[in-house]
Amino acid sequence: MSEFAGDITEEARYYDYASTANPLFAGLIPPVPYHSFSPDFFQGTSSGILPLDVSEEMQLPGPATSPALLANFVRIVKGSVTTTALATSQLFFVFQGSGRTEACGRAIEWGEGDFIVLPAHGEAVHHAEGEAGMYWVHDAPLLRYLGVTATEERFKPTVFQHSKAEAKLEQIVSDPVAGRANRVSVLLANSNFPQTRTITHTLWAMFGLLPKGAVQYPHRHESVALDFVISCKPRCYTIIGTELGPDGMIINGHREDWKPGASFITPAGYWHSHHNESGEDAHVLPIQDAGLHTYLRTLDILYSHPDHDRTSHISQQP
């Protein structure tokens, strides 16, 4: 038998498969927590950035909103804010206001409802003449875990205009088949990723409609969703849970009431359904690390109803 110096073998460990194969079940790794983030930050009177950080609950280096992603609220008040991320992909959604971003050697004009996606080498300076708010998500926590630095731009800086996303959504709504799907939504995609059809090679983003009077049946997937509420009236909400009843709806779930500008975490593998009892249409933006999951063939989307392409409509309340 070969003899090795102690420093070559001292980090080796040997475990029983039965007690270690599922670290989450064994309690060795904390689950991704339920968490919601108030939109009150956007009402502030000074510029700033608020990381939506739950890294302590997950027992991992922070800041992080999921093991792979960090979401942030960004507020600009008559001035400039600089954002920096050691990431492969950054997505900015303009929640309110208009302005200009200087990044990757370009000046990018933006307005309310636009989406801006930036590749590696991630400093950006954002300017607004008035007040503006952004939802900013990037994959720095994933790179931190891998111990790597992004060195290659996999796509060009890209703007997804609100007017074009809205036009596509209206086209889907008017289609007699697509308009009755369980998720009436626009997937935002980059031409560099034709297989995954995702907004970057790691990020997935959806401009979603929750029609008035609709219940979108439960579904689940193996990526964490960082949901941002774009617009809604009271009595829009999401139910999140692990159990389904005989009718295919969630039982013993957590109810997350929507507010414009709020964000909440939907953990991987949890059933979730969306409900609109407000009498007016609502819009939501889920962002996930599903670009990576889709490439790895691990996303595994499941629906609670065999016929998942349907939307149940509820009676309107006064």
SELUMLUM-7875 format. One record per residue (C-alpha): residue in one letter; residue number from 0; x, y, z. Coordinates in Angstrom, 1 decimal, always signed. Each point is the difference from the previous one (the first is absolute). Example, Ala and Ser with C-alpha at 12.3 -4.5 7.8 and 13.67 -1.06 7.14 Angstrom:
REM residues 2
['a' 0 [+12.3 -4.5 +7.8]]
['s' 1 [+1.4 +3.4 -0.7]]
END
This chain:
REM residues 318
['m' 0 [+0.0 +0.0 +0.0]]
['s' 1 [+1.3 +3.4 -0.9]]
['e' 2 [+0.8 +2.4 +2.8]]
['f' 3 [-1.2 +3.6 -0.4]]
['a' 4 [+0.9 +3.2 +1.9]]
['g' 5 [-2.7 +0.9 +2.5]]
['d' 6 [-1.0 +3.2 -1.8]]
['i' 7 [-1.1 -2.0 -3.1]]
['t' 8 [-2.4 -2.2 +1.9]]
['e' 9 [-1.2 +2.2 +2.9]]
['e' 10 [-3.1 +1.4 -1.7]]
['a' 11 [-1.3 -3.4 -1.1]]
['r' 12 [-3.2 -1.2 +1.6]]
['y' 13 [-2.0 -3.3 -0.4]]
['y' 14 [-3.7 -0.2 +0.6]]
['d' 15 [-2.8 -2.6 -0.1]]
['y' 16 [-2.1 +0.5 -3.1]]
['a' 17 [-3.3 -0.5 +1.7]]
['s' 18 [+0.5 +2.8 +2.5]]
['t' 19 [+1.6 +2.5 -2.4]]
['a' 20 [-1.4 -0.4 -3.5]]
['n' 21 [-2.7 +2.6 +0.6]]
['p' 22 [+1.6 +2.8 +2.0]]
['l' 23 [-3.2 +2.0 +0.1]]
['f' 24 [-2.1 -2.8 +1.4]]
['a' 25 [+2.8 -0.8 +2.5]]
['g' 26 [+0.1 +3.6 +1.2]]
['l' 27 [+3.6 +0.5 -1.1]]
['i' 28 [-0.9 +2.9 -2.3]]
['p' 29 [-2.8 +2.6 +0.8]]
['p' 30 [-2.9 +0.3 -2.5]]
['v' 31 [-0.6 +3.2 -2.0]]
['p' 32 [-2.4 +1.9 +2.3]]
['y' 33 [-3.4 +1.6 -0.7]]
['h' 34 [+0.6 +3.7 +0.1]]
['s' 35 [-1.6 +3.2 -1.3]]
['f' 36 [+1.4 +3.5 -0.4]]
['s' 37 [-2.0 +3.1 +0.5]]
['p' 38 [-0.2 +2.6 -2.9]]
['d' 39 [+0.3 +2.9 +2.5]]
['f' 40 [+3.7 +0.4 -1.0]]
['f' 41 [-1.2 +1.6 -3.3]]
['q' 42 [-1.7 +2.7 +1.9]]
['g' 43 [+3.2 +1.4 +1.5]]
['t' 44 [+1.3 +3.5 -0.7]]
['s' 45 [+3.7 -0.9 -0.7]]
['s' 46 [+1.8 -2.2 -2.4]]
['g' 47 [+1.1 -3.5 +1.2]]
['i' 48 [+0.2 -3.7 -0.5]]
['l' 49 [-1.6 -2.6 +2.2]]
['p' 50 [+1.3 -3.6 -0.4]]
['l' 51 [-2.8 -2.5 +0.7]]
['d' 52 [+2.2 -2.2 +2.1]]
['v' 53 [-1.0 -3.2 +1.7]]
['s' 54 [+3.4 -1.6 +0.0]]
['e' 55 [+0.1 -0.4 +3.8]]
['e' 56 [-3.1 -2.2 -0.1]]
['m' 57 [+1.7 -2.1 -2.7]]
['q' 58 [+3.3 -0.1 +1.8]]
['l' 59 [+2.0 +1.1 -3.0]]
['p' 60 [+2.2 +3.0 -0.8]]
['g' 61 [-2.0 +3.1 -0.8]]
['p' 62 [-1.6 +1.9 -1.2]]
['a' 63 [-2.4 -2.4 -1.8]]
['t' 64 [-3.7 -0.4 -0.6]]
['s' 65 [+0.3 -3.6 -1.2]]
['p' 66 [+3.1 -2.3 -0.1]]
['a' 67 [+0.7 +1.2 -3.6]]
['l' 68 [-1.5 +3.5 -0.2]]
['l' 69 [-0.1 +3.4 +1.8]]
['a' 70 [-3.0 +2.4 -0.5]]
['n' 71 [+0.2 +3.7 +0.9]]
['f' 72 [-2.2 +3.0 +0.1]]
['v' 73 [+1.6 +3.1 -1.6]]
['r' 74 [-1.3 +3.5 +0.5]]
['i' 75 [+1.3 +3.0 -1.9]]
['v' 76 [-1.1 +3.5 +1.1]]
['k' 77 [+1.2 +2.9 -2.3]]
['g' 78 [+3.5 -1.3 -0.4]]
['s' 79 [+2.0 -3.2 -0.6]]
['v' 80 [+0.5 -3.4 +1.6]]
['t' 81 [+2.9 -2.4 -0.9]]
['t' 82 [-0.7 -3.8 +0.1]]
['t' 83 [+2.8 -2.6 +0.0]]
['a' 84 [-0.2 -3.7 -0.2]]
['l' 85 [+2.5 -2.8 -0.6]]
['a' 86 [-2.5 -1.9 -2.1]]
['t' 87 [-0.5 -1.5 -3.4]]
['s' 88 [-3.5 +1.5 -0.4]]
['q' 89 [-1.9 +3.0 +1.4]]
['l' 90 [-3.6 +0.9 -0.5]]
['f' 91 [-1.5 +3.4 +0.8]]
['f' 92 [-3.8 +0.5 -0.2]]
['v' 93 [-1.1 +3.6 +0.0]]
['f' 94 [-2.8 +0.1 +2.5]]
['q' 95 [-0.6 +3.7 -0.2]]
['g' 96 [+1.5 +3.1 -1.6]]
['s' 97 [+2.4 +0.5 -2.9]]
['g' 98 [+3.7 +0.6 -0.4]]
['r' 99 [+3.3 -1.1 -1.5]]
['t' 100 [+2.5 -2.7 +0.8]]
['e' 101 [+3.7 +0.1 -1.0]]
['a' 102 [+1.4 -3.5 -0.1]]
['c' 103 [+2.2 -2.2 -2.3]]
['g' 104 [+1.1 +3.1 -1.9]]
['r' 105 [-3.6 +0.9 -0.9]]
['a' 106 [-2.6 +2.5 +1.0]]
['i' 107 [-3.4 -1.7 +0.4]]
['e' 108 [-3.2 +2.1 +0.2]]
['w' 109 [-2.9 -1.7 +2.0]]
['g' 110 [-3.5 +0.7 +1.1]]
['e' 111 [-2.6 -1.6 +2.3]]
['g' 112 [-0.6 -3.7 -0.8]]
['d' 113 [+3.3 -0.5 -1.9]]
['f' 114 [+2.4 -2.9 +0.7]]
['i' 115 [+3.7 +0.5 -0.3]]
['v' 116 [+2.4 -3.0 -0.1]]
['l' 117 [+3.8 +0.4 +0.5]]
['p' 118 [+2.7 -2.6 -0.5]]
['a' 119 [+3.2 -0.6 +2.0]]
['h' 120 [+2.3 +2.9 +1.1]]
['g' 121 [-2.9 +1.5 +2.0]]
['e' 122 [+0.3 +3.6 +1.1]]
['a' 123 [-2.8 +2.3 -1.1]]
['v' 124 [-0.8 +3.6 +0.7]]
['h' 125 [-3.7 +0.9 +0.0]]
['h' 126 [-1.3 +3.6 -0.4]]
['a' 127 [-3.5 +1.4 +0.5]]
['e' 128 [-1.1 +3.6 -0.2]]
['g' 129 [-2.9 -0.7 +2.3]]
['e' 130 [-0.8 -3.1 +2.1]]
['a' 131 [+0.4 -3.5 -1.3]]
['g' 132 [-0.1 -3.5 +1.5]]
['m' 133 [+1.5 -3.3 -1.3]]
['y' 134 [-0.1 -3.7 +0.9]]
['w' 135 [+3.6 -1.4 -0.5]]
['v' 136 [+0.8 -3.7 -0.1]]
['h' 137 [+3.4 -1.6 -0.7]]
['d' 138 [+1.8 -3.3 +0.4]]
['a' 139 [+3.0 +1.0 +2.2]]
['p' 140 [-0.9 -2.5 +2.8]]
['l' 141 [+0.4 -2.8 -2.5]]
['l' 142 [+3.4 +1.1 -1.1]]
['r' 143 [+1.0 +0.6 +3.6]]
['y' 144 [-0.9 -3.6 +0.8]]
['l' 145 [+1.9 -1.3 -3.0]]
['g' 146 [+3.0 +2.1 +0.8]]
['v' 147 [+0.2 +1.4 -3.5]]
['t' 148 [+0.0 +3.4 -1.7]]
['a' 149 [-2.0 +0.8 -3.2]]
['t' 150 [+2.5 +0.8 -2.7]]
['e' 151 [-2.1 -0.4 -3.2]]
['e' 152 [-3.0 +1.9 -1.2]]
['r' 153 [-2.5 -2.6 -1.2]]
['f' 154 [-2.4 +2.6 -1.4]]
['k' 155 [-0.1 +3.7 -0.8]]
['p' 156 [-1.7 +2.6 +2.2]]
['t' 157 [-3.6 -0.4 -0.9]]
['v' 158 [-3.2 +2.1 +0.6]]
['f' 159 [-3.4 -1.6 -0.1]]
['q' 160 [-2.4 +2.8 -0.6]]
['h' 161 [-3.2 +0.1 +2.1]]
['s' 162 [-2.1 +0.9 -3.1]]
['k' 163 [+1.2 -3.1 -1.9]]
['a' 164 [-0.5 -2.3 +3.0]]
['e' 165 [-3.5 +1.4 +0.6]]
['a' 166 [-0.9 -0.4 -3.7]]
['k' 167 [+1.1 -3.7 +0.1]]
['l' 168 [-2.0 -0.5 +3.2]]
['e' 169 [-3.1 +1.5 -1.7]]
['q' 170 [+0.5 -2.3 -3.0]]
['i' 171 [+0.1 -3.0 +2.4]]
['v' 172 [-3.1 +1.1 +1.8]]
['s' 173 [-1.9 +0.4 -3.3]]
['d' 174 [+1.0 -3.5 -1.2]]
['p' 175 [-2.9 -2.4 +0.7]]
['v' 176 [+2.3 -2.8 +1.2]]
['a' 177 [+3.0 +1.8 +1.6]]
['g' 178 [-2.3 +2.6 +1.6]]
['r' 179 [-1.6 -2.8 +2.2]]
['a' 180 [+3.3 -1.6 +1.1]]
['n' 181 [+0.7 -0.3 +3.7]]
['r' 182 [+2.8 +2.5 -0.3]]
['v' 183 [-0.7 +2.9 -2.4]]
['s' 184 [+3.4 +1.4 -0.3]]
['v' 185 [+2.9 +1.1 -2.2]]
['l' 186 [+3.3 -1.8 +0.4]]
['l' 187 [+2.9 +2.5 -0.6]]
['a' 188 [+2.8 -1.7 -1.9]]
['n' 189 [+3.3 +0.8 -1.6]]
['s' 190 [+0.9 -1.3 -3.5]]
['n' 191 [+3.3 -1.3 +1.3]]
['f' 192 [-1.8 -2.7 +1.9]]
['p' 193 [-2.4 -1.7 -2.5]]
['q' 194 [-0.1 -3.3 +2.0]]
['t' 195 [-1.0 +1.4 +3.4]]
['r' 196 [-1.9 +3.0 -1.4]]
['t' 197 [+1.0 +2.0 +3.1]]
['i' 198 [+0.9 +3.6 +0.6]]
['t' 199 [+3.7 -1.0 +0.7]]
['h' 200 [+1.8 -3.3 +0.3]]
['t' 201 [-0.7 +0.0 +3.8]]
['l' 202 [-3.1 +2.2 +0.5]]
['w' 203 [-3.6 -0.6 -1.0]]
['a' 204 [-2.6 +2.8 +0.0]]
['m' 205 [-3.7 +0.1 -0.7]]
['f' 206 [-2.3 +3.0 -0.5]]
['g' 207 [-3.1 -1.5 +1.4]]
['l' 208 [-3.7 +1.0 +0.0]]
['l' 209 [-2.4 -1.1 +2.7]]
['p' 210 [-3.3 +0.8 -1.5]]
['k' 211 [-2.8 +1.4 +2.1]]
['g' 212 [-2.2 -2.8 +1.5]]
['a' 213 [+2.6 -2.7 -0.7]]
['v' 214 [+1.5 -2.8 +1.9]]
['q' 215 [+3.2 -1.4 -1.4]]
['y' 216 [+0.3 -3.6 +1.1]]
['p' 217 [+2.9 -1.2 +2.1]]
['h' 218 [+3.2 -1.0 -1.6]]
['r' 219 [+3.6 -0.5 +1.2]]
['h' 220 [+3.5 -0.1 -1.3]]
['e' 221 [+3.6 -0.6 +1.2]]
['s' 222 [+1.2 +3.6 -0.3]]
['v' 223 [-0.6 +2.7 +2.7]]
['a' 224 [-2.4 +2.8 -1.2]]
['l' 225 [+0.7 +3.5 +1.0]]
['d' 226 [-3.4 +1.6 -0.7]]
['f' 227 [-0.4 +3.7 -0.5]]
['v' 228 [-3.5 +1.5 -0.1]]
['i' 229 [-0.2 +2.6 -2.8]]
['s' 230 [-3.7 +1.0 +0.4]]
['c' 231 [-3.0 -1.1 +1.9]]
['k' 232 [-3.0 +1.0 +2.1]]
['p' 233 [-0.8 -1.4 +3.4]]
['r' 234 [-1.2 -3.6 +0.2]]
['c' 235 [+2.7 -1.4 -2.3]]
['y' 236 [+2.1 -2.7 +1.7]]
['t' 237 [+2.1 -3.1 -0.4]]
['i' 238 [-0.4 -3.2 +2.0]]
['i' 239 [+3.2 -2.0 +0.6]]
['g' 240 [+0.2 -3.4 +1.6]]
['t' 241 [+1.2 -3.6 -0.2]]
['e' 242 [-3.4 -1.9 +0.1]]
['l' 243 [-2.8 -0.3 -2.5]]
['g' 244 [-3.6 -1.0 +0.8]]
['p' 245 [-2.2 -2.3 -2.0]]
['d' 246 [-1.1 +2.9 -2.2]]
['g' 247 [+3.6 +0.8 -1.0]]
['m' 248 [+0.2 +3.2 +2.0]]
['i' 249 [+2.5 +0.8 +2.8]]
['i' 250 [-0.9 -0.8 +3.6]]
['n' 251 [+1.6 +1.3 +3.1]]
['g' 252 [+1.8 +2.6 -2.1]]
['h' 253 [+1.5 +3.4 +0.6]]
['r' 254 [-1.9 +3.0 -1.5]]
['e' 255 [+2.1 +2.8 -1.4]]
['d' 256 [-2.1 +3.1 -0.7]]
['w' 257 [+1.2 +2.1 -2.9]]
['k' 258 [+1.0 +3.7 +0.0]]
['p' 259 [+1.5 +1.9 -2.9]]
['g' 260 [+3.7 +0.1 +0.4]]
['a' 261 [+0.1 -2.9 +2.5]]
['s' 262 [+2.1 -3.1 -0.5]]
['f' 263 [-0.2 -3.4 +1.5]]
['i' 264 [+1.8 -3.3 -0.1]]
['t' 265 [-1.6 -3.2 -1.3]]
['p' 266 [+2.3 -2.9 +1.1]]
['a' 267 [+1.0 -2.7 -2.5]]
['g' 268 [-2.4 -3.0 -0.1]]
['y' 269 [-2.8 +1.7 +1.7]]
['w' 270 [-3.5 +0.1 -1.5]]
['h' 271 [-1.3 +3.5 -0.7]]
['s' 272 [-3.2 +1.5 -1.4]]
['h' 273 [-1.0 +3.5 -0.9]]
['h' 274 [-3.3 +1.6 +0.7]]
['n' 275 [-1.6 +3.3 -1.1]]
['e' 276 [-3.2 +1.0 +1.8]]
['s' 277 [+0.6 +3.7 -0.6]]
['g' 278 [-2.1 +0.6 -3.1]]
['e' 279 [+3.0 +1.4 -1.9]]
['d' 280 [+2.8 -1.6 -1.9]]
['a' 281 [+3.4 -0.4 +1.8]]
['h' 282 [+3.5 -0.5 -1.2]]
['v' 283 [+2.9 -1.9 +1.6]]
['l' 284 [+3.7 -0.6 -0.9]]
['p' 285 [+1.5 -3.2 +1.2]]
['i' 286 [+3.8 -0.3 -0.4]]
['q' 287 [+1.7 -3.3 +0.5]]
['d' 288 [+3.3 -1.8 -0.5]]
['a' 289 [-1.9 -2.2 -2.5]]
['g' 290 [+2.2 +0.9 -2.9]]
['l' 291 [+2.6 -2.2 +1.8]]
['h' 292 [-2.6 -2.6 +1.0]]
['t' 293 [-1.3 -0.3 -3.5]]
['y' 294 [+3.4 -0.5 -1.4]]
['l' 295 [+0.7 -2.7 +2.6]]
['r' 296 [-3.4 -1.6 -0.8]]
['t' 297 [-1.0 +0.2 +3.7]]
['l' 298 [-2.8 +2.6 +0.0]]
['d' 299 [-2.8 -2.7 +0.2]]
['i' 300 [-3.2 +2.1 -0.2]]
['l' 301 [-3.0 -1.8 +1.4]]
['y' 302 [-3.7 +1.1 +0.0]]
['s' 303 [-2.6 -1.0 +2.5]]
['h' 304 [-2.6 -0.6 -2.8]]
['p' 305 [+0.6 -2.4 -2.9]]
['d' 306 [-1.5 +2.7 -2.3]]
['h' 307 [+2.4 +2.8 +1.0]]
['d' 308 [-1.0 +2.2 -2.9]]
['r' 309 [-3.1 +1.4 +1.7]]
['t' 310 [-0.8 +2.9 +2.2]]
['s' 311 [-2.9 -0.2 +2.5]]
['h' 312 [-2.1 +3.1 +0.3]]
['i' 313 [-1.5 +1.0 +3.4]]
['s' 314 [-3.1 +2.0 +0.6]]
['q' 315 [+0.6 +3.7 +0.6]]
['q' 316 [-0.6 +1.3 +3.5]]
['p' 317 [-1.5 +3.5 +0.6]]
END
